[in-house]
Amino acid sequence: MKRILLLAAVALLSAPLCVQAQRSEITVSYGYAPTSNWSDSFSAIKDLVSDAKTDISGWGAVTVGYNLRLLGPLSIGAQVVCSTNEQKIKGTNTEIRNRYWAVMPNVKWTWLNLKIVSLYSRAAVGAVFSKAESGGESEHATRFAYQVSPVGVTVGGRLAAYAEAGVGASGSLLVGLRYSF
């Protein structure tokens, strides 16, 4: 009888841990200044040396992600990032349109978890698939992708707003919404 009571007590005490381990979240965010715009800017700087002047314009990055909480503060997941930009070469009618899709597994560590506010850090690595189009021609490439966000803040409950500061394919400053279930 004591064994059954002890096993029941252990099961009841570990139930909240099991429920917490199954907690999932879906995120959607907008990121300002993704590294895809930076790398194209650097290639434009290289072109400036060879007398080709380039203007670059982009709208940032949109990221959709899914995370699963494993143990307390540790979550793992994946994210898909989409971004585009355009390069116009001055003095010509040449325009290069760049499109990027990145797929990155990530890890998230929540280091302060209060009732409606939490602080966390996140890191992701993966691949970015790019396509550049100009004058009816296109070029495809696959490169290394990453996102490192040392500081992130979430405010809310099941539906929450969040912001991150970092660097990578998702952007340097991200703002978004998270839904936990």
C-alpha positions as YAML, in Angstrom:
chain: A
units: angstrom
residues:
- id: 1
  name: MET
  ca: [0.00, 0.00, 0.00]
- id: 2
  name: LYS
  ca: [2.88, 2.38, 0.83]
- id: 3
  name: ARG
  ca: [4.39, 1.74, -2.61]
- id: 4
  name: ILE
  ca: [1.15, 2.63, -4.36]
- id: 5
  name: LEU
  ca: [0.82, 5.84, -2.33]
- id: 6
  name: LEU
  ca: [4.45, 6.74, -3.03]
- id: 7
  name: LEU
  ca: [4.05, 6.09, -6.77]
- id: 8
  name: ALA
  ca: [0.82, 8.13, -6.82]
- id: 9
  name: ALA
  ca: [2.56, 11.03, -5.03]
- id: 10
  name: VAL
  ca: [5.48, 10.94, -7.49]
- id: 11
  name: ALA
  ca: [3.08, 10.85, -10.45]
- id: 12
  name: LEU
  ca: [1.09, 13.80, -9.10]
- id: 13
  name: LEU
  ca: [4.21, 15.84, -8.39]
- id: 14
  name: SER
  ca: [5.70, 15.15, -11.83]
- id: 15
  name: ALA
  ca: [2.46, 15.88, -13.74]
- id: 16
  name: PRO
  ca: [3.12, 19.66, -13.92]
- id: 17
  name: LEU
  ca: [6.57, 18.93, -15.35]
- id: 18
  name: CYS
  ca: [5.06, 16.71, -18.05]
- id: 19
  name: VAL
  ca: [2.46, 19.34, -18.94]
- id: 20
  name: GLN
  ca: [5.15, 22.02, -19.10]
- id: 21
  name: ALA
  ca: [7.33, 19.80, -21.30]
- id: 22
  name: GLN
  ca: [4.54, 19.61, -23.87]
- id: 23
  name: ARG
  ca: [4.15, 23.39, -24.13]
- id: 24
  name: SER
  ca: [4.45, 24.59, -27.72]
- id: 25
  name: GLU
  ca: [4.55, 28.04, -29.25]
- id: 26
  name: ILE
  ca: [4.11, 29.49, -32.71]
- id: 27
  name: THR
  ca: [5.79, 32.82, -33.52]
- id: 28
  name: VAL
  ca: [5.53, 35.38, -36.29]
- id: 29
  name: SER
  ca: [7.90, 38.36, -36.46]
- id: 30
  name: TYR
  ca: [9.25, 41.17, -38.59]
- id: 31
  name: GLY
  ca: [12.99, 41.83, -38.51]
- id: 32
  name: TYR
  ca: [14.82, 45.00, -39.47]
- id: 33
  name: ALA
  ca: [18.24, 44.76, -41.24]
- id: 34
  name: PRO
  ca: [18.71, 41.03, -41.89]
- id: 35
  name: THR
  ca: [22.21, 39.88, -42.84]
- id: 36
  name: SER
  ca: [21.01, 39.22, -46.42]
- id: 37
  name: ASN
  ca: [20.82, 43.00, -46.87]
- id: 38
  name: TRP
  ca: [24.25, 43.38, -45.32]
- id: 39
  name: SER
  ca: [25.91, 40.83, -47.57]
- id: 40
  name: ASP
  ca: [24.41, 42.48, -50.65]
- id: 41
  name: SER
  ca: [25.60, 45.84, -49.33]
- id: 42
  name: PHE
  ca: [29.10, 44.48, -49.00]
- id: 43
  name: SER
  ca: [29.01, 43.15, -52.56]
- id: 44
  name: ALA
  ca: [27.80, 46.60, -53.63]
- id: 45
  name: ILE
  ca: [30.77, 48.17, -51.82]
- id: 46
  name: LYS
  ca: [33.01, 45.84, -53.78]
- id: 47
  name: ASP
  ca: [31.34, 47.08, -56.96]
- id: 48
  name: LEU
  ca: [31.94, 50.70, -55.90]
- id: 49
  name: VAL
  ca: [35.65, 50.07, -56.10]
- id: 50
  name: SER
  ca: [35.19, 49.04, -59.73]
- id: 51
  name: ASP
  ca: [33.26, 52.27, -60.46]
- id: 52
  name: ALA
  ca: [29.78, 50.69, -60.38]
- id: 53
  name: LYS
  ca: [27.48, 52.59, -57.98]
- id: 54
  name: THR
  ca: [24.64, 50.56, -56.48]
- id: 55
  name: ASP
  ca: [21.56, 51.52, -54.46]
- id: 56
  name: ILE
  ca: [20.11, 48.77, -52.28]
- id: 57
  name: SER
  ca: [16.59, 48.74, -50.89]
- id: 58
  name: GLY
  ca: [14.91, 45.98, -48.91]
- id: 59
  name: TRP
  ca: [11.91, 45.57, -46.64]
- id: 60
  name: GLY
  ca: [13.43, 43.41, -43.92]
- id: 61
  name: ALA
  ca: [12.58, 39.81, -43.02]
- id: 62
  name: VAL
  ca: [9.48, 37.91, -41.96]
- id: 63
  name: THR
  ca: [10.03, 34.91, -39.71]
- id: 64
  name: VAL
  ca: [7.60, 32.13, -38.78]
- id: 65
  name: GLY
  ca: [8.69, 29.68, -36.10]
- id: 66
  name: TYR
  ca: [7.69, 26.81, -33.86]
- id: 67
  name: ASN
  ca: [9.24, 25.96, -30.47]
- id: 68
  name: LEU
  ca: [8.70, 23.08, -28.07]
- id: 69
  name: ARG
  ca: [9.65, 23.52, -24.40]
- id: 70
  name: LEU
  ca: [11.75, 20.53, -23.36]
- id: 71
  name: LEU
  ca: [12.82, 21.16, -19.78]
- id: 72
  name: GLY
  ca: [11.91, 24.27, -17.82]
- id: 73
  name: PRO
  ca: [13.81, 27.11, -19.52]
- id: 74
  name: LEU
  ca: [15.07, 25.14, -22.55]
- id: 75
  name: SER
  ca: [13.13, 25.11, -25.84]
- id: 76
  name: ILE
  ca: [14.03, 23.80, -29.28]
- id: 77
  name: GLY
  ca: [12.36, 24.53, -32.57]
- id: 78
  name: ALA
  ca: [12.69, 25.66, -36.15]
- id: 79
  name: GLN
  ca: [12.06, 28.84, -38.09]
- id: 80
  name: VAL
  ca: [11.57, 29.85, -41.71]
- id: 81
  name: VAL
  ca: [12.69, 33.32, -42.81]
- id: 82
  name: CYS
  ca: [11.75, 35.19, -45.98]
- id: 83
  name: SER
  ca: [13.40, 38.42, -47.13]
- id: 84
  name: THR
  ca: [13.98, 40.30, -50.38]
- id: 85
  name: ASN
  ca: [15.93, 43.29, -51.61]
- id: 86
  name: GLU
  ca: [16.67, 45.13, -54.85]
- id: 87
  name: GLN
  ca: [19.93, 46.52, -56.16]
- id: 88
  name: LYS
  ca: [19.85, 49.27, -58.77]
- id: 89
  name: ILE
  ca: [23.08, 50.07, -60.57]
- id: 90
  name: LYS
  ca: [23.31, 53.81, -61.19]
- id: 91
  name: GLY
  ca: [23.80, 55.00, -64.75]
- id: 92
  name: THR
  ca: [22.21, 51.86, -66.19]
- id: 93
  name: ASN
  ca: [18.76, 50.32, -66.27]
- id: 94
  name: THR
  ca: [20.10, 47.24, -64.49]
- id: 95
  name: GLU
  ca: [18.12, 46.05, -61.50]
- id: 96
  name: ILE
  ca: [18.89, 42.91, -59.49]
- id: 97
  name: ARG
  ca: [16.10, 41.36, -57.42]
- id: 98
  name: ASN
  ca: [17.25, 39.07, -54.60]
- id: 99
  name: ARG
  ca: [14.98, 36.64, -52.72]
- id: 100
  name: TYR
  ca: [16.02, 34.65, -49.65]
- id: 101
  name: TRP
  ca: [14.45, 31.72, -47.82]
- id: 102
  name: ALA
  ca: [16.22, 30.46, -44.71]
- id: 103
  name: VAL
  ca: [15.44, 27.34, -42.70]
- id: 104
  name: MET
  ca: [17.06, 27.18, -39.27]
- id: 105
  name: PRO
  ca: [16.67, 24.90, -36.23]
- id: 106
  name: ASN
  ca: [17.00, 26.95, -33.03]
- id: 107
  name: VAL
  ca: [17.47, 26.72, -29.30]
- id: 108
  name: LYS
  ca: [15.97, 29.17, -26.81]
- id: 109
  name: TRP
  ca: [16.95, 29.62, -23.16]
- id: 110
  name: THR
  ca: [14.55, 31.56, -20.92]
- id: 111
  name: TRP
  ca: [16.68, 33.00, -18.15]
- id: 112
  name: LEU
  ca: [14.04, 35.10, -16.35]
- id: 113
  name: ASN
  ca: [10.42, 34.00, -16.25]
- id: 114
  name: LEU
  ca: [8.00, 36.20, -14.33]
- id: 115
  name: LYS
  ca: [4.21, 36.07, -14.50]
- id: 116
  name: ILE
  ca: [3.74, 38.06, -17.74]
- id: 117
  name: VAL
  ca: [7.32, 39.08, -18.61]
- id: 118
  name: SER
  ca: [10.17, 36.80, -19.60]
- id: 119
  name: LEU
  ca: [13.72, 37.40, -20.81]
- id: 120
  name: TYR
  ca: [15.52, 34.92, -23.03]
- id: 121
  name: SER
  ca: [18.37, 34.28, -25.45]
- id: 122
  name: ARG
  ca: [18.07, 32.44, -28.76]
- id: 123
  name: ALA
  ca: [20.47, 30.99, -31.32]
- id: 124
  name: ALA
  ca: [19.76, 29.34, -34.69]
- id: 125
  name: VAL
  ca: [21.84, 27.91, -37.53]
- id: 126
  name: GLY
  ca: [20.79, 26.54, -40.90]
- id: 127
  name: ALA
  ca: [20.80, 27.29, -44.61]
- id: 128
  name: VAL
  ca: [19.62, 30.19, -46.74]
- id: 129
  name: PHE
  ca: [18.49, 29.60, -50.31]
- id: 130
  name: SER
  ca: [18.82, 32.67, -52.51]
- id: 131
  name: LYS
  ca: [17.74, 33.60, -56.00]
- id: 132
  name: ALA
  ca: [19.00, 36.66, -57.87]
- id: 133
  name: GLU
  ca: [17.19, 37.83, -61.02]
- id: 134
  name: SER
  ca: [18.31, 40.43, -63.52]
- id: 135
  name: GLY
  ca: [17.43, 40.94, -67.18]
- id: 136
  name: GLY
  ca: [15.66, 37.60, -67.56]
- id: 137
  name: GLU
  ca: [18.58, 35.66, -66.07]
- id: 138
  name: SER
  ca: [18.64, 34.11, -62.63]
- id: 139
  name: GLU
  ca: [21.22, 32.63, -60.31]
- id: 140
  name: HIS
  ca: [20.64, 30.33, -57.31]
- id: 141
  name: ALA
  ca: [22.87, 29.86, -54.28]
- id: 142
  name: THR
  ca: [22.80, 28.11, -50.92]
- id: 143
  name: ARG
  ca: [24.72, 29.57, -47.99]
- id: 144
  name: PHE
  ca: [25.11, 29.29, -44.23]
- id: 145
  name: ALA
  ca: [22.41, 31.09, -42.21]
- id: 146
  name: TYR
  ca: [22.36, 32.04, -38.54]
- id: 147
  name: GLN
  ca: [20.52, 34.14, -35.99]
- id: 148
  name: VAL
  ca: [21.97, 35.06, -32.60]
- id: 149
  name: SER
  ca: [19.74, 37.06, -30.27]
- id: 150
  name: PRO
  ca: [21.42, 37.51, -26.88]
- id: 151
  name: VAL
  ca: [18.47, 39.46, -25.45]
- id: 152
  name: GLY
  ca: [14.78, 38.92, -26.05]
- id: 153
  name: VAL
  ca: [11.75, 40.01, -24.04]
- id: 154
  name: THR
  ca: [8.22, 38.58, -24.09]
- id: 155
  name: VAL
  ca: [5.21, 40.35, -22.55]
- id: 156
  name: GLY
  ca: [1.86, 38.62, -22.19]
- id: 157
  name: GLY
  ca: [0.27, 35.26, -21.51]
- id: 158
  name: ARG
  ca: [-0.83, 32.72, -24.10]
- id: 159
  name: LEU
  ca: [-0.84, 35.46, -26.71]
- id: 160
  name: ALA
  ca: [2.22, 37.62, -26.19]
- id: 161
  name: ALA
  ca: [4.28, 40.28, -27.92]
- id: 162
  name: TYR
  ca: [8.03, 39.93, -28.09]
- id: 163
  name: ALA
  ca: [11.14, 41.79, -29.22]
- id: 164
  name: GLU
  ca: [14.71, 40.62, -29.79]
- id: 165
  name: ALA
  ca: [18.03, 42.32, -30.40]
- id: 166
  name: GLY
  ca: [20.64, 40.36, -32.30]
- id: 167
  name: VAL
  ca: [22.14, 39.65, -35.68]
- id: 168
  name: GLY
  ca: [21.35, 37.18, -38.44]
- id: 169
  name: ALA
  ca: [18.97, 36.14, -41.18]
- id: 170
  name: SER
  ca: [15.87, 37.20, -39.18]
- id: 171
  name: GLY
  ca: [17.23, 40.71, -38.56]
- id: 172
  name: SER
  ca: [18.98, 42.92, -36.04]
- id: 173
  name: LEU
  ca: [15.81, 44.07, -34.28]
- id: 174
  name: LEU
  ca: [12.78, 41.77, -34.30]
- id: 175
  name: VAL
  ca: [9.24, 42.43, -33.12]
- id: 176
  name: GLY
  ca: [6.50, 39.85, -33.23]
- id: 177
  name: LEU
  ca: [3.66, 37.83, -31.72]
- id: 178
  name: ARG
  ca: [3.79, 34.47, -29.98]
- id: 179
  name: TYR
  ca: [0.94, 32.07, -29.28]
- id: 180
  name: SER
  ca: [1.51, 29.32, -26.70]
- id: 181
  name: PHE
  ca: [-0.53, 26.15, -26.47]
...
